Amino acid sequence: MFAIKHIDHLVLRVMDIQLMMDFYMETLGCTLEKTNEQAGLYQLRAGNSLIDLVPVDGKIGRMGGAAPGSEGRNLDHFCLSIEPFEADDLKSYLSEKGIDPGEVQQRYGAEGTGPSLYLTDPEGNVVELKGPATASRA
């Protein structure tokens, strides 16, 4: 059969491609991996994974129906594992960027329980930033 190794990529349908690219690249540190403007696909490197951004009015984005908004989002949230996770420095950095960082809490994830916080991107998608596990998964 097969075994899942990790999340390869996720695709976010977006209304303002430049605003979202700026957020993911300048604030979270992703890098532009590949662009296919004809298809409306912008792939950003996020560690070992990709975050694909597709404008809702582009070829791929139109296939998803109505644009995301306050009444309906693309997904609940996604989680990016980060190192180091220095809570005070991270919250200060995000605040300087005009982002309201959520409360740091211990949460369970793929590698076990560790510190994390939630924030929202400019179009309302919830992003969890998670530090290394302090307690391994059971």
N, C-alpha and C positions, 0 to 999 in steps of 0.2 A: 504494500500500500504506500502511503506517504506520511510524512510528519511535517507539521507547520513549523517553520523556523522563526519567523518574525513578520511584522507587517511590512510589505514591500512598498506600497504607496497608498495614498488616499487622494480622492479628487473632491475639491471644493468648487461648487458653482458660485461665481462672484459677480457682483454688479459693477464694481470699479476696480479693474485689473491693476492699475498703477498704484492705487491706495493699498491694495492687498499685497502687491509685490514689495512695496516699501516696508510695510509692517513685517512681513515674514523675513525679508532680507536685512533690513536695517535694524529692526528691533530684536528679532529672534536669531539672527545670524545665519539664515539659510543662504545658499548661493544658487544662482541661476545655472541650471544643468543643461536644459535644452528648450528650444522654442519651436513651435509649429503654428505660426500665425494663421495659415490657411485653415487649419482645423480649429484654431482657437484654443491652444494648449500651451501652458507655460509650466515647465517642470522645475521645481526647486529642490535642491539637495538638503535633506535634514538628517545628518549623520549617515546611517546606513539605509535610510529610507528616502522616499520622495513625497513631496506634497505637490500635487498637480492643481493648478488654478485654471479654470475654464470660465470665460465670461458667459453670462447667461444669454447674451445675444449672439454668441459665436456658434459655429457648426455643431460642436459637441454640446455646448451649454443649452441650446434650444431643445435638445432631446429630453431634458429634465423637467420641462413644463415651467410653471410659474417660478419667478425668482424667490429666493429665500427672504424671509422678513420676520417681523415680530410674531406673526401668527404661525409660522412654520419654518423650521430651520433645516439645513442639510443633514445634520446629525446632532446627537446630544453633546458630545465632546470628543476630542482625541487627546492623547497624552504623548508628550515628548519627554524622553528620559534625558536629563542634563547632568553634567558634572563640571565644576563642583556645584553643590547646592548650598550656598551661603545665604541663609534666609534674609538677613538684614541687608546685605549687599544687593541681593536680587530684588527685594522690595524697593529699595532706594533707586536702583537702576530703572525699574519699571515706572515708578512714580515720576522720575525725571522725564520719561518718554510720554507722560500724560496718561498712563495706564493705571487703573485702580487694581493693584494686585490683591487677590483674595487672601484670606487667612491661611497661614501655613498649618497644615494638619498632617498627621500620619495616615497614609492611605495604602491600601493593598494594590499591587500591580503585578505585572508579569514576573518580576524578579523578587517579589516579596513586599513587605511593608516598609515604607520610607516616607520622607517629607515630600509634600507637594503643595502647590497652590494653583488656583484657577484664575484665568483672566479671559477677556473676550477680545477678539480681533475687531477691526473697524466695521465689519459687517455682521457682528453678533455671534460668530462661531465661538464656542467655548473651547479654550486650549488649557490643558493641564500640563504644568511643568513639574516633573517628578525627579527627585534626587535618588541617589543610590539607596538600595534597601538596607535598612538597619536590622531587619529580622527577615530571614529567608522564608520563602514560601513553604507551606506545609505539605 
